[in-house]
Amino acid sequence: MEHIPAAWITAAAGVPQHQGSGYLLRVVLVVMIVGCALTGWFLLRGYKRKDD
């Protein structure tokens, strides 16, 4: 086994090390979509008007 820095993190997460950037790209896209949705919700909730 080669010494790869932080390889134990990916091994503990069950990520194969030979997969390349496909898995990383998927994670980045999911985080971006969730982050955009949360940011939009946070910004747009301030535009609600209280009709008391």
Distance bins in CASP14 RR format, pairs under 12 A and 6 or more apart:
PFRMAT RR
TARGET T0000
AUTHOR 0000-0000-0000
RMODE 2
METHOD distances of the structure
MODEL  1
1 7 0 0 0 0 1 0 0 0 0 0 0
1 8 0 0 0 0 0 1 0 0 0 0 0
1 11 0 0 0 0 1 0 0 0 0 0 0
1 17 0 0 0 0 0 1 0 0 0 0 0
2 17 0 0 0 0 1 0 0 0 0 0 0
2 18 0 0 0 0 0 1 0 0 0 0 0
4 10 0 0 0 0 1 0 0 0 0 0 0
4 11 0 0 0 0 1 0 0 0 0 0 0
4 17 1 0 0 1 0 0 0 0 0 0 0
4 18 0 0 0 0 0 1 0 0 0 0 0
5 17 0 0 0 0 0 1 0 0 0 0 0
6 12 0 0 0 0 0 1 0 0 0 0 0
6 13 0 0 0 0 0 1 0 0 0 0 0
6 15 0 0 0 0 0 1 0 0 0 0 0
6 17 0 0 0 0 0 1 0 0 0 0 0
7 13 0 0 0 0 0 1 0 0 0 0 0
7 14 0 0 0 0 0 1 0 0 0 0 0
7 15 0 0 0 0 1 0 0 0 0 0 0
7 16 0 0 0 0 0 1 0 0 0 0 0
7 17 1 0 0 1 0 0 0 0 0 0 0
7 18 0 0 0 0 0 1 0 0 0 0 0
8 14 0 0 0 0 0 1 0 0 0 0 0
8 15 0 0 0 0 0 1 0 0 0 0 0
8 17 0 0 0 0 0 1 0 0 0 0 0
9 15 0 0 0 0 1 0 0 0 0 0 0
9 17 0 0 0 0 0 1 0 0 0 0 0
10 16 0 0 0 0 1 0 0 0 0 0 0
10 17 1 0 1 0 0 0 0 0 0 0 0
10 18 0 0 0 0 0 1 0 0 0 0 0
10 19 0 0 0 0 1 0 0 0 0 0 0
10 20 0 0 0 0 0 1 0 0 0 0 0
10 23 0 0 0 0 1 0 0 0 0 0 0
10 24 0 0 0 0 0 1 0 0 0 0 0
10 27 0 0 0 0 0 1 0 0 0 0 0
11 17 1 0 0 1 0 0 0 0 0 0 0
13 19 0 0 0 0 0 1 0 0 0 0 0
13 23 0 0 0 0 1 0 0 0 0 0 0
13 27 0 0 0 0 0 1 0 0 0 0 0
14 23 0 0 0 0 0 1 0 0 0 0 0
15 22 0 0 0 0 0 1 0 0 0 0 0
15 23 1 0 0 1 0 0 0 0 0 0 0
15 24 0 0 0 0 1 0 0 0 0 0 0
15 26 0 0 0 0 0 1 0 0 0 0 0
15 27 0 0 0 0 1 0 0 0 0 0 0
16 22 0 0 0 0 0 1 0 0 0 0 0
16 23 0 0 0 0 1 0 0 0 0 0 0
17 23 0 0 0 0 0 1 0 0 0 0 0
17 24 0 0 0 0 0 1 0 0 0 0 0
19 25 0 0 0 0 0 1 0 0 0 0 0
19 26 0 0 0 0 0 1 0 0 0 0 0
19 27 0 0 0 0 0 1 0 0 0 0 0
20 26 0 0 0 0 0 1 0 0 0 0 0
21 27 0 0 0 0 0 1 0 0 0 0 0
21 28 0 0 0 0 1 0 0 0 0 0 0
21 29 0 0 0 0 0 1 0 0 0 0 0
22 28 0 0 0 0 1 0 0 0 0 0 0
22 29 0 0 0 0 1 0 0 0 0 0 0
23 29 0 0 0 0 0 1 0 0 0 0 0
23 30 0 0 0 0 0 1 0 0 0 0 0
24 30 0 0 0 0 0 1 0 0 0 0 0
24 31 0 0 0 0 0 1 0 0 0 0 0
25 31 0 0 0 0 0 1 0 0 0 0 0
25 32 0 0 0 0 0 1 0 0 0 0 0
26 32 0 0 0 0 0 1 0 0 0 0 0
26 33 0 0 0 0 0 1 0 0 0 0 0
27 33 0 0 0 0 0 1 0 0 0 0 0
27 34 0 0 0 0 0 1 0 0 0 0 0
28 34 0 0 0 0 0 1 0 0 0 0 0
28 35 0 0 0 0 0 1 0 0 0 0 0
29 35 0 0 0 0 0 1 0 0 0 0 0
29 36 0 0 0 0 0 1 0 0 0 0 0
30 36 0 0 0 0 0 1 0 0 0 0 0
30 37 0 0 0 0 0 1 0 0 0 0 0
31 37 0 0 0 0 0 1 0 0 0 0 0
31 38 0 0 0 0 0 1 0 0 0 0 0
32 38 0 0 0 0 0 1 0 0 0 0 0
32 39 0 0 0 0 0 1 0 0 0 0 0
33 39 0 0 0 0 0 1 0 0 0 0 0
33 40 0 0 0 0 0 1 0 0 0 0 0
34 40 0 0 0 0 0 1 0 0 0 0 0
34 41 0 0 0 0 0 1 0 0 0 0 0
35 41 0 0 0 0 1 0 0 0 0 0 0
35 42 0 0 0 0 1 0 0 0 0 0 0
35 43 0 0 0 0 0 1 0 0 0 0 0
36 42 0 0 0 0 0 1 0 0 0 0 0
36 43 0 0 0 0 0 1 0 0 0 0 0
36 44 0 0 0 0 0 1 0 0 0 0 0
37 43 0 0 0 0 0 1 0 0 0 0 0
37 44 0 0 0 0 0 1 0 0 0 0 0
38 44 0 0 0 0 0 1 0 0 0 0 0
38 45 0 0 0 0 0 1 0 0 0 0 0
39 45 0 0 0 0 0 1 0 0 0 0 0
40 46 0 0 0 0 0 1 0 0 0 0 0
40 47 0 0 0 0 0 1 0 0 0 0 0
41 47 0 0 0 0 0 1 0 0 0 0 0
41 48 0 0 0 0 0 1 0 0 0 0 0
END
